[in-house]
Amino acid sequence: MNLNLSLRLNEAFSALLPPQTDSPEAEPVGVPPASRRAPEPATSDGHGEPGEPGGPGEPGGPEGPSGSGGPVKYAEPSAAVSPRTALTVAGGAAALSAALYVYMLSLPKALTGAHGYDDGVFLAAALRLVHGVLPYRDFTFLHPPGLPLLMTPVAVIGTVVGQPAALVIARLLTALASVGVVASGTLLARSRGRTAMIVTGLLLACFPLTYLAGQSLTLEPWTALCCLIGALAAFESDGTATRSPRRLRLAGFALGIACTIKLWALLPAVALLFAVRVSRGRRRGDRPERRIGAALLVGAAVPLLPFLLLAPGRLFHDVITTQVMRGSSGTPVGERLRLIVGLGGGPSGLHVSTGVAVGLLLAVVVAAGAVYRAGRNNAQDWFLLASTALMVAAVCFSSSFYAHYGYLPGVFLGLLVGALVGRTVRRVGSELVRGGGTAALAITVVLVVPQVGASVRGYLGGATDPGPRLAAAIKPGSCVLSDDPARLITADRFGAGSACPILVDPFGSWLAADPAHGPAQSDSNPPEAIARTWLEGMQRADYLLQVAERSTFVPWTPEVTDYFESHYVLIDNSPGAFLYFHVAQPAQLAGARDALKNLPAHVAAERLVYLGIAAQRGNATELAAAAYRTAAGIDPADPFPHYDLGTVHQAAGRADAAAAEYHEALRLDPKMAKALYNLGKLAEPTDRTAAAQYYAQAQQLDPSLGRALPDQATQGAPGTGQSQTGH
């Protein structure tokens, strides 16, 4: 009697709900009400439709493997949570992540400073793009064009309100994308219950690499967001694959866009096609993976096609060939695994040994094996398992690796772990276990969040903000060549037009020319094409900005070194920003003098003397003489500009002018032995007595000097280093 009443109540309740024929909890189709039996544990999800996995006539279905009309079995009650609960849990996880981002971005120089390399490259590519300078065709770009295209509106805003504002907007949007990953990943876990959602949300929100990857404009948060949007579109709330053609196309399109941001999105795309195919079985005329695949191709083709038509060979070389052939970064697999599990590589106290990281991953593998073997796996379960396995394998075996690369596999690992925990807890069904799990989660949050905060602080520990200082030193409208575009963007001085040297990604350009050897590996023998690019860029630029006095991204060949030393003078330096002024002609020394006006006189004069020495060594005597005169005008008390100018006159045969400069140097410094020696050389042809006196005085001050030594004047100051060591 009670059983019949229960069945009638179930029928009445089912009549009030919309039919969910694709749900693993749906009742078998075509079974008369009178023959329905009480629910029994099912060995599969039992979709209940003929031809579907778990349905009548399919292995594991209600009729058994042979379809012989065996006893009907019902799937376990739905694990899906109500929409209100799902939104509440997802909103809570997103709020936790957003709070950590607010804390991170409120740190000094977090929004406006320079604390990375990739953000400058991606925003610089977008700035170039809006000015008609295209990646692949006009400059090297090692990634698909998706992210620069997404940042095009931001770049347009930057042309109006300034590049620093565009950088701030790009960073805020990337942080929002990262929070969106937490929210969408939590929603994706709803098919396995509230516990799965809570665990997934906490894992994603407390994952340290979430904040390393999202601290500025990077590929990974945007790629993950597009992949999860595709997954949300592909699966129903119960984890089964949707039958809606529109949603299937949306899923494929989102994954196609993800592939144009980072090629690693191909792995979740393959996992989705596999999961949908496996869950559907072999139904005739029903090929949802075809809809997904077609939409994926469209989503990838829309951004790629224009660039592919304009420069197919360059695009393939930059994005595919260079990435496949690039040399190994040397990061051990153990370090990669520690980053993936969120317990290593950061500045916080979360660092653990490789053994612990491997043990955690093995525990996940064992748990997955046990849970998946028990059955009741839906399409979403297979998607999470395949995506995680492919992503982790890709990171472990990839030739190149940086810390933020671990973010994508870490996200999918968090989704998989959340689903496994949710399924396990639900199967146990004990209130005591659930209560203990809730308490354990609360304790974990209390312990982990401060550690994540410590990681967040550490990620931005080296942030600098040279923008205001550079903006004051660089004249608006100037062309600046740099080894790091981000620093120019913070100063609103990134020249986006084609008139300026087009070098968006110095590191990537080097790799494209020599994939097997990065800048740090091939500095002694840099690629000829890169050396030519930098030399031409130095000849065209008004300023040169480097993060160090000798950046490893610059190919310091003899030609590049000679031109740099003889035509560039250091006018400003601060941590991470060394700014040089280009003196192409003697007339431009007036600009150099103006740029050096805020420095102490002796420092400004010294830098111009160094420029003159290099120019003199390169036979640019007019520039050298002008540099020495300018230095003498800046610091009249400095004897070395007069001495070096005397060597220029002496080498050119202007004896009277040379003697006048040597005497002025001696007036300022009576102990300048080399000036006395060179006066002896000038006097020797006409007055040997005077020459002997000069030699004697010089040798008395510096015994190493003598008449048998080489001619100091014809060698010039660089030969002995006198001018260089006297300051």
LINTA-V422524 format. One record per residue. N is the residue number from 0. BURIAL is 1 if it has 24 or more other C-alpha atoms within 12 Angstrom, else 0. D_LAST is the distance of its C-alpha to the last C-alpha in whole Angstrom. Layout:
# LINTA-V422524
N:BURIAL:D_LAST
N:BURIAL:D_LAST
This chain:
# LINTA-V422524
0:0:106
1:0:102
2:0:101
3:0:103
4:0:102
5:0:98
6:0:98
7:0:100
8:0:97
9:0:94
10:0:96
11:0:96
12:0:92
13:0:92
14:0:94
15:0:91
16:0:88
17:0:87
18:0:88
19:1:85
20:1:86
21:1:83
22:1:82
23:1:83
24:1:85
25:1:87
26:1:91
27:1:93
28:1:94
29:0:98
30:0:99
31:0:102
32:0:101
33:0:104
34:0:103
35:1:99
36:0:99
37:1:97
38:0:93
39:0:92
40:0:89
41:1:88
42:1:86
43:1:84
44:1:83
45:1:86
46:1:86
47:1:89
48:1:90
49:1:91
50:1:89
51:1:86
52:1:84
53:1:86
54:1:89
55:1:93
56:1:93
57:1:89
58:1:88
59:1:88
60:1:90
61:1:93
62:1:95
63:1:93
64:0:92
65:0:95
66:0:96
67:0:100
68:0:100
69:0:99
70:1:98
71:1:96
72:1:92
73:1:90
74:1:86
75:1:85
76:1:85
77:1:82
78:1:78
79:1:77
80:1:76
81:0:77
82:0:75
83:0:74
84:0:73
85:1:71
86:1:69
87:0:69
88:1:67
89:1:65
90:1:64
91:1:63
92:1:61
93:1:59
94:1:59
95:1:57
96:1:55
97:1:54
98:1:53
99:1:51
100:1:49
101:1:49
102:1:47
103:1:45
104:1:44
105:0:44
106:1:41
107:0:37
108:1:36
109:1:39
110:1:40
111:1:38
112:1:35
113:1:34
114:1:35
115:1:36
116:1:36
117:1:40
118:1:40
119:1:38
120:1:39
121:1:43
122:1:42
123:1:40
124:1:43
125:1:45
126:1:43
127:1:43
128:1:47
129:1:48
130:1:46
131:0:48
132:1:46
133:1:48
134:1:47
135:1:48
136:1:48
137:1:45
138:1:43
139:1:43
140:1:44
141:1:45
142:1:48
143:1:51
144:1:51
145:1:53
146:1:50
147:1:48
148:1:52
149:1:52
150:1:49
151:1:50
152:0:51
153:1:48
154:1:46
155:1:48
156:0:48
157:1:44
158:1:44
159:0:46
160:0:45
161:1:41
162:1:40
163:1:39
164:1:42
165:1:44
166:1:41
167:1:43
168:1:46
169:1:46
170:1:45
171:1:48
172:1:50
173:1:49
174:1:50
175:1:53
176:1:54
177:1:53
178:1:55
179:1:58
180:1:58
181:1:59
182:1:61
183:1:63
184:1:63
185:1:64
186:1:67
187:1:67
188:1:68
189:1:71
190:1:74
191:1:74
192:1:74
193:1:72
194:1:71
195:1:69
196:1:68
197:1:66
198:1:65
199:1:63
200:1:62
201:1:60
202:1:59
203:1:57
204:1:56
205:1:55
206:1:53
207:1:49
208:1:49
209:1:50
210:1:47
211:1:45
212:1:46
213:1:47
214:1:44
215:1:43
216:1:44
217:1:45
218:1:48
219:1:50
220:1:52
221:1:53
222:1:54
223:1:56
224:1:58
225:1:59
226:1:61
227:1:62
228:1:63
229:1:65
230:1:67
231:1:68
232:1:70
233:1:71
234:1:73
235:1:75
236:1:75
237:1:77
238:1:75
239:1:77
240:1:76
241:1:77
242:1:79
243:0:78
244:0:77
245:0:75
246:1:73
247:1:73
248:1:71
249:1:69
250:1:68
251:1:67
252:1:65
253:1:63
254:1:62
255:1:62
256:1:59
257:1:57
258:1:57
259:1:55
260:1:53
261:1:52
262:1:54
263:1:55
264:1:58
265:1:60
266:1:61
267:1:62
268:1:64
269:1:66
270:1:67
271:1:68
272:1:70
273:1:71
274:1:72
275:1:74
276:1:76
277:1:77
278:1:78
279:1:80
280:1:82
281:0:84
282:0:86
283:0:87
284:0:85
285:0:83
286:1:79
287:1:77
288:1:74
289:0:75
290:1:74
291:1:71
292:1:70
293:1:70
294:1:69
295:1:66
296:1:65
297:1:66
298:1:63
299:1:61
300:1:62
301:0:61
302:1:57
303:1:57
304:0:59
305:0:57
306:1:54
307:1:56
308:0:58
309:0:55
310:0:53
311:0:55
312:0:53
313:1:50
314:1:51
315:1:53
316:1:50
317:1:47
318:1:50
319:0:52
320:0:51
321:1:47
322:1:48
323:0:51
324:0:48
325:1:45
326:1:44
327:0:45
328:1:42
329:0:43
330:1:44
331:0:47
332:1:51
333:1:51
334:1:48
335:1:49
336:1:53
337:1:51
338:1:49
339:1:53
340:1:55
341:1:52
342:1:51
343:1:48
344:1:44
345:1:44
346:1:42
347:1:45
348:0:47
349:1:49
350:1:48
351:1:51
352:0:51
353:0:53
354:0:56
355:0:57
356:1:56
357:1:58
358:0:61
359:0:60
360:1:61
361:0:64
362:0:65
363:1:65
364:0:66
365:0:69
366:1:70
367:1:70
368:0:72
369:0:75
370:1:75
371:1:75
372:0:78
373:0:80
374:1:80
375:1:80
376:1:77
377:1:76
378:1:74
379:1:71
380:1:71
381:1:71
382:1:68
383:1:66
384:1:67
385:1:66
386:1:63
387:1:62
388:1:62
389:1:61
390:1:58
391:1:57
392:1:58
393:1:55
394:1:53
395:1:53
396:0:53
397:1:51
398:1:48
399:1:46
400:1:45
401:1:43
402:1:44
403:1:46
404:1:48
405:1:50
406:1:51
407:1:54
408:1:56
409:1:55
410:1:57
411:1:60
412:1:60
413:1:60
414:1:63
415:1:65
416:1:65
417:1:66
418:1:69
419:1:70
420:1:70
421:1:72
422:1:74
423:1:75
424:1:75
425:1:78
426:1:79
427:0:80
428:0:81
429:0:81
430:0:80
431:0:78
432:0:76
433:0:75
434:0:75
435:0:72
436:1:70
437:0:70
438:0:69
439:0:66
440:1:65
441:0:64
442:0:63
443:0:60
444:1:59
445:0:58
446:0:56
447:1:55
448:1:54
449:0:51
450:1:50
451:1:49
452:1:48
453:1:45
454:1:45
455:1:44
456:1:41
457:1:40
458:1:40
459:1:38
460:0:35
461:0:32
462:1:33
463:1:30
464:1:31
465:1:28
466:1:31
467:1:30
468:1:26
469:1:27
470:1:30
471:0:28
472:1:25
473:1:27
474:0:30
475:0:33
476:0:35
477:1:32
478:1:32
479:1:30
480:1:30
481:1:29
482:1:30
483:1:32
484:1:34
485:1:34
486:1:31
487:1:32
488:1:35
489:1:34
490:1:32
491:1:35
492:1:33
493:1:35
494:1:36
495:1:40
496:1:41
497:0:41
498:0:39
499:1:36
500:1:35
501:1:38
502:1:36
503:1:38
504:1:38
505:1:35
506:1:36
507:1:39
508:1:39
509:1:37
510:1:40
511:1:43
512:1:41
513:1:41
514:1:43
515:1:43
516:1:39
517:1:37
518:1:34
519:0:33
520:1:35
521:1:35
522:0:31
523:0:31
524:0:34
525:1:34
526:1:37
527:1:37
528:0:38
529:1:35
530:1:32
531:1:34
532:1:35
533:1:31
534:1:30
535:0:33
536:1:32
537:1:28
538:1:29
539:1:31
540:1:29
541:1:28
542:1:25
543:1:25
544:1:25
545:1:25
546:1:25
547:0:22
548:1:19
549:1:22
550:1:25
551:1:28
552:1:30
553:1:28
554:1:29
555:1:26
556:1:28
557:0:26
558:0:27
559:1:26
560:0:23
561:0:22
562:1:23
563:1:21
564:1:18
565:1:19
566:1:21
567:1:19
568:1:16
569:1:16
570:1:17
571:1:19
572:1:19
573:0:21
574:0:23
575:1:25
576:1:24
577:1:21
578:1:21
579:1:20
580:1:21
581:1:23
582:1:22
583:1:25
584:1:26
585:1:24
586:0:26
587:0:24
588:1:21
589:1:23
590:1:23
591:1:20
592:1:19
593:0:22
594:1:21
595:1:17
596:0:19
597:0:19
598:0:15
599:0:13
600:0:12
601:1:8
602:1:9
603:1:11
604:1:10
605:1:7
606:1:10
607:1:12
608:1:10
609:1:11
610:1:14
611:1:15
612:1:14
613:1:16
614:1:19
615:1:19
616:1:19
617:1:22
618:0:24
619:1:23
620:1:22
621:1:23
622:1:21
623:1:18
624:1:19
625:1:20
626:1:16
627:1:14
628:1:17
629:1:17
630:1:13
631:1:14
632:1:16
633:1:15
634:1:12
635:0:14
636:0:12
637:1:9
638:1:10
639:1:8
640:1:11
641:1:14
642:1:13
643:1:13
644:1:16
645:1:18
646:1:18
647:1:20
648:1:22
649:1:23
650:1:23
651:0:26
652:0:28
653:0:27
654:1:26
655:0:26
656:1:24
657:1:21
658:1:22
659:1:22
660:1:18
661:1:17
662:1:19
663:1:17
664:1:14
665:1:15
666:0:17
667:0:13
668:0:12
669:0:16
670:0:14
671:1:13
672:1:15
673:1:15
674:1:16
675:1:19
676:1:20
677:1:20
678:1:22
679:1:24
680:1:25
681:1:26
682:1:28
683:0:30
684:0:32
685:0:34
686:0:33
687:0:32
688:0:32
689:0:29
690:1:28
691:1:29
692:0:27
693:1:24
694:1:24
695:1:25
696:1:22
697:1:20
698:1:22
699:0:22
700:0:18
701:0:18
702:0:21
703:0:20
704:1:20
705:1:24
706:1:26
707:0:27
708:0:24
709:0:24
710:1:23
711:1:19
712:1:20
713:1:22
714:1:20
715:1:17
716:1:13
717:1:14
718:0:16
719:0:14
720:0:11
721:1:9
722:1:7
723:1:7
724:0:6
725:0:4
726:0:0
